């Protein structure tokens, strides 16, 4: 096992991601590593017309909703970070797997710890964030099962 110094933990606030965070804190203690906690807010898009959405045309974006999502996510993330003693945490908007991989590259992360399944179980049918991260991450990935 490598000597991990920077561990990125992703959370969607599900029970699965809290289990991953607990495992990451144990690893961080073992390696004297720093944890960075990340929550990615998936941008909700609302189709203008159902037919337009199917064709992949532009959609309506609600800036007020985005601000509320960010505010609520930041508050919940701060609570989780304080509970687990994590000093570095942030939330961003975007595609979860893209944001996780980008942050791992930019911050020279040694290990990404992610829940095997998150809140959206339906994504198992069409591909998951965890699967994308496992395939495209620039570092080791630990996918934690419940």
matplotlib code that plots the C-alpha trace (Angstrom):
import matplotlib.pyplot as plt

x = [0.0, 1.3, 1.9, -1.1, -0.7, -3.7, -7.1, -10.1, -13.4, -16.5, -19.9, -23.5, -24.6, -25.9, -25.2, -22.8, -20.7, -20.6, -19.2, -16.6, -15.7, -15.3, -13.0, -11.0, -10.5, -9.1, -6.7, -5.8, -4.8, -2.8, -0.8, -0.9, -2.7, -4.9, -8.5, -10.2, -14.0, -15.9, -19.6, -20.6, -24.0, -25.4, -26.9, -30.6, -32.0, -35.6, -36.7, -38.6, -40.6, -40.4, -39.7, -36.9, -35.3, -35.3, -33.5, -30.9, -31.8, -31.2, -32.9, -34.1, -31.7, -32.9, -30.2, -32.2, -32.5, -28.8, -28.0, -30.3, -28.8, -25.3, -26.3, -27.9, -25.0, -22.4, -24.3, -24.6, -21.0, -19.7, -21.7, -20.3, -16.8, -17.0, -18.4, -15.5, -12.8, -12.1, -10.5, -10.7, -14.0, -15.8, -18.9, -19.0, -21.6, -21.2, -20.9, -19.8, -17.3, -15.7, -15.4, -13.9, -11.3, -10.4, -10.0, -7.9, -5.5, -5.3, -4.8, -2.3, -4.6, -3.0, -6.3, -9.9, -12.4, -15.9, -19.1, -19.8, -23.4, -24.7, -28.2, -29.2, -29.5, -31.1, -27.7, -26.6, -28.5, -26.9, -23.4, -22.3, -20.1, -18.1, -17.5, -16.3, -14.0, -12.6, -11.8, -10.5, -8.9, -5.3, -4.6, -5.8, -9.5, -11.1, -14.8, -16.3, -19.3, -21.9]
y = [0.0, 3.5, 6.2, 8.3, 12.0, 13.6, 11.8, 13.1, 11.9, 12.5, 12.7, 12.9, 12.8, 9.2, 6.5, 4.9, 8.1, 8.5, 4.9, 5.9, 9.0, 6.9, 4.5, 7.5, 9.0, 5.7, 5.7, 9.3, 8.6, 5.6, 7.6, 11.0, 12.2, 15.2, 14.7, 16.9, 16.5, 17.2, 17.4, 17.9, 19.4, 18.0, 20.8, 20.3, 21.1, 21.5, 20.9, 23.7, 21.0, 17.3, 16.9, 19.4, 17.6, 14.3, 15.9, 17.4, 21.0, 23.9, 23.8, 26.2, 26.9, 28.5, 30.7, 31.1, 27.3, 27.0, 29.5, 27.6, 24.3, 25.7, 27.3, 24.1, 21.9, 24.2, 24.1, 20.3, 19.8, 22.1, 20.0, 16.7, 18.2, 19.3, 16.0, 14.1, 16.7, 17.5, 20.9, 21.2, 20.9, 22.4, 22.0, 22.7, 22.5, 20.2, 16.7, 14.7, 12.4, 15.2, 17.5, 14.7, 13.8, 17.4, 18.2, 15.1, 16.2, 19.8, 19.0, 16.1, 13.7, 10.3, 8.5, 9.1, 7.4, 7.1, 5.2, 2.3, 3.5, 6.9, 8.4, 7.7, 3.9, 4.2, 5.2, 1.6, 1.1, 3.9, 4.2, 5.6, 8.3, 5.6, 3.7, 6.8, 7.8, 4.2, 4.3, 7.9, 8.9, 9.9, 8.1, 5.1, 4.9, 3.1, 2.3, 1.5, -0.9, -0.6]
z = [0.0, -0.9, 1.7, 0.9, 1.9, 0.3, 0.3, -1.5, -0.1, -2.1, -0.5, -1.6, 2.1, 1.6, 4.2, 1.7, 1.4, 5.2, 5.4, 2.9, 4.9, 8.1, 6.2, 4.9, 8.3, 9.5, 6.5, 7.1, 10.7, 9.6, 7.0, 8.8, 5.6, 5.0, 3.9, 1.4, 1.4, -1.8, -2.6, -6.2, -6.9, -10.1, -12.0, -12.4, -15.8, -16.6, -20.2, -21.9, -23.8, -23.4, -27.1, -26.9, -24.0, -25.8, -28.8, -26.5, -27.1, -24.7, -21.3, -18.7, -15.8, -12.6, -11.0, -7.8, -7.4, -8.0, -5.2, -2.8, -3.7, -3.1, 0.2, 1.5, 0.3, 1.9, 5.3, 5.2, 4.1, 6.9, 9.4, 8.1, 8.0, 11.6, 12.7, 11.2, 11.9, 8.3, 7.8, 4.0, 2.3, -0.7, -2.8, -6.6, -9.3, -12.3, -13.4, -10.4, -12.1, -14.1, -11.0, -8.8, -11.5, -12.1, -8.4, -8.0, -10.8, -9.7, -6.0, -6.6, -4.7, -3.9, -3.1, -3.9, -1.5, -2.8, -1.9, -4.2, -4.7, -3.9, -3.6, -7.2, -7.5, -10.9, -12.3, -12.1, -15.2, -17.2, -15.6, -12.3, -10.9, -9.1, -12.3, -14.2, -11.4, -11.2, -14.9, -15.3, -12.0, -12.0, -8.7, -6.7, -5.9, -3.0, -3.7, -0.3, -0.1, 2.6]

ax = plt.figure().add_subplot(projection="3d")
ax.plot(x, y, z, "-o")
ax.set_aspect("equal")
plt.show()
